[in-house]
């Protein structure tokens, strides 16, 4: 039997084994310290030992440096110790999937459920875009903009991840301030409307999905066609969300592709930088660290 462990520290901490409820920590002051404890709790809930884990799906962000690094290092160490397969999964694709799978009552349909098997969309329905976000702190957001139907079609036809991104991504993964994001999204919406060759104006709505969405809800009022604003994350949506997160990661194996490595997506430039050389003194060259010893 395959036991799949999910670890995501892109925002807070979510740990759980597929088939069971996740353990969620939202307090950023303690979630890193409790990571190992929660992995042990998850194994106890599933009545297995850590060595029984055969696959680990780890969130690769983008997310804040410290928490993201802690989750990935833990996943790598556990995979090394147990021999489990390790697959990285970015959180923005997961937020996109949450927007696709979430029903009006808050429950989730499965990737392979009825919603994913529907025929072509009603041409009278608005053209739906999903702005997937994750809180980057410092009043910024990690984000990407995706064409919802194109993304769903790519999932339905088992397209490799790279092809799925090429088909569905309108703005690639980036970091920016909410007001700037709105301007960039509005520019894409305008281009889509102008590119429509059917001789009529198309209706477009933009759903904002992910952590940080509600915090900056005022900014979304400036979107030309605002839709749903949902401050949540796919792996936090109980057992169905944990399963969907793992299933999304497994689609990376479509067409025999190599899954994403478990390397963190930081996007933000590091705070530290190489210092400038010391000032010249008279006619001497620039001082070095060795000169001061």
N, C-alpha and C positions, 0 to 999 in steps of 0.2 A: 504494500500500500504506500502511495506517495503522500508524504506529509510536507506541506508547503508553509513555510514561515514568512510572514510579511513584516518588514520593519520600515517605517517611514518617519523620518525626523525633519522633513521639509518645513513643518510648522508644528511645534509641540512634539509629541511622540505618539505613534500608533504602532502597536505590536499585537500580533495574533496569528493563529494557525487557521488556514482556510477550513471552513466547516464549523468554526466557533466564533464567538463574539470577540471583537478586538478589545484590547486594554488601551485606553486613551488618556494621555497626560497633556493638559493644556497649559499648565504653569511652566513658563519658560525658565523659571529659576530652579526647578527640580527635575524636569523630565529627563535630562541627561543622566543624572545620578541614579534614577530609577529604571534605566533601560535594562540593565542586566537582571534586576529583580523581576521586571515585568515579563521578560523572556522566560524566566523560570516559571512564573505564574501561568503563562500561556501554555507551556508544556504540561504543567500539572492539570490544567483544565481539560487538555486533550488526552490526558492519561498516557503520555509518552515521555521518553527521555530525550535530551538534546541530541544524542547520537542517532536517534530515529529520524531526524529531519533530513529529508532528501533534496529539498529545493528551498532556496532563500530568495525572495524578491525584496530588493531594497530600494527605497526612494532615493533618487539622485538629485533632487531639487528641480529647479534652482531654489535655494533657500539660504538662510543665514549661516555663516561659516561654522560656528562652534557646534550647534546642534546637528547640522548636516554631516559634519565630519565624524561626530561621535557615532551616529547611526551607521554610517558606511564602514568605519573601522571595526565596529562590533560585528557587522554582518560578514566582513572579510575574515575576521578571526574565527568566527563560528563555522564558516564554510571550510576554512583550512583545517579546523579541528575535527569536523564531522565528515568531510568529503562531499558535502552537499553542493549541488549546482547553484551558482550565484548569478543572478540576473538583475541588472539595474533598470529602473523605470522612472522616467521624469514625471514630475507631479503635474505639469501643465497639460500634458496629454490626458492624464487621469481626470483633471477638472473638466476637460472637454467631454470626456466620456460620461462624467456625472451629469452634465447638462443634457446629454442625449438620452440617458437611461432613466432619469428621474421622472416619475409620473406625478400627476396633480396632487395625489394624496401623500406624496413624499416617499413612497416606496420606489424600489428600483426594479425594472425589468432586466432580464439577463441579456448579455451580448447576443446570444443566439435565440432570444425569445421572440414573441410575436412582433414587437415593435421593430426589431432588426430584420424581420422577414416581410414587412409591408411592401406593397407595390410602389411604383413611382409616386412622389408626393403630389398632392392636389396643386395644380398650377395657380389656383386662386389663393393659396396659403402664402403668407409672407415668406420671403427668402430669409432664412435664419442664419445669423452668424453667432459664434460663441467667442467671447473675450475671456479667455482663461487667465486667472491671476493667482499670485501668491504674494503674501505680505513680505516685502524686502526691508521693512523698517526704514527709518530716516525719511519718512513720508514718500517712499517710492514703492513701486510694485514690479515684480517680475510678471511678464505677460506674453501671450501670443494670441493672434486672431485667426480663427479657423472657420471655414465654410462648413456648417453643420451637416448638410446633406451629402456633400462630397466626402466628408470624413466617414460618415456612416456607410456610404456606398463602398468606400475603400475597405472598411472593416468587413462588410458583408461579402466582398469578393476576395478576402484573404490577401490583400495587397501587402507586399513587404513594407516595413516602416518607412524606408526612404521614399518609396513611391507614394505612400499615403501622405507623407508630408508635402511632396511636390504637388500632389493633386489638390489638397485641401487647405494648406497654410496660406494665409493672406498677409500676415505680418509674422515673421519668425520670432523665436524666443528672444526677449530683450528685457531691459530694465529701464524704467522711466518714471517721471512724476505723473500722477493721475491726469492733470490738465493737459499735459503733452500727449499722453496716451489717447485722450479723447480727440485731440486734433488729428492725430495720425489715423485713428479709426474712421473719423468722419471723412477724411480724404479718400480712404479706401471705399467707403460706402458711395461717395460721389462718383468714383471711377466705375464702380459696378453698375450704377444707374445709367451712366453715359454709355457703357459698353453693351447694354442690352439692345439687341437688334430686332426685337419683336414689335417695335413700333408702339410700345406702351410703357408707361412708368411702372417699375416693379416696386412692390412693398418690401422693405427690409427691416428686420428687427435685430437688435444686438443684445444678447443675454450676457450678463457678467457673472462668472462663476468662479468661486475660490475664496480663500482667506484674504481678507482685506477689502473684499467687494463692498461690504456694508459700511466699513469705516469711511470710505471715500464716496459714499452714495451721492453726495452733493455734486461731485464732478460728473457723475453719469447722467445727471439731468441735462448736461450740455451735449450728450449724444443726440444725433439727429433722429435716431429711431431706437430709443431705449426699450428694453424688454425686461425679462426677469433679472433681479439681482439676488444672488444666493451666496451667502458667506458660509461655505462648507467645503469639505474635502472628501473625495471618493472613498479612501480607505477608512474613514471615520463613520461610514454609513452602515454600521452593524456588520453582521456576517455577509449579507449580499454585497456590500461595498468592498469588503476585504476580498471576496471571491472575484469580483469584477476587476479589481486592481491587479490581482494575480493573473487573471485571464488576459487582460490587456498586455501585461508583460510577456506572456507566452506567445502573443501574436508576433513577437519579434522573430520567432522561429519559422514564420511562414516562408515557404519556398526554400527551406534549408538555410536561411540567413543566419549569420552569427549574432547572438544577442548582444545588447549594449553592455559595455563593461560597467562595473560599479564604481565609476569615478564621479566626484561631485561637480555639479554645475553651479558655480558661484556667480558668474556674469559680472559682478561688481569688481572693479579694480581694487587691489589690496590697499590698505591704509598706509602701509610702510613703503618706503622707497629708498633707493640708494642715495645717500647724502651727497651734496656737492663737495668738491675738494676744498680744503682749507684755503683761505685767502693767501695771495702772494705777500711775502714780506720783503720789501726793498727789491733787490735784483735777484732774489732767490726764486727757485721754482716753487710750484705748489707743494705745500707740506703734506706729508702722508702720516698714516697712523704710526708707521715704524719710526718716524723722526721724533715722535713725542716720547718714545721709550728711552 
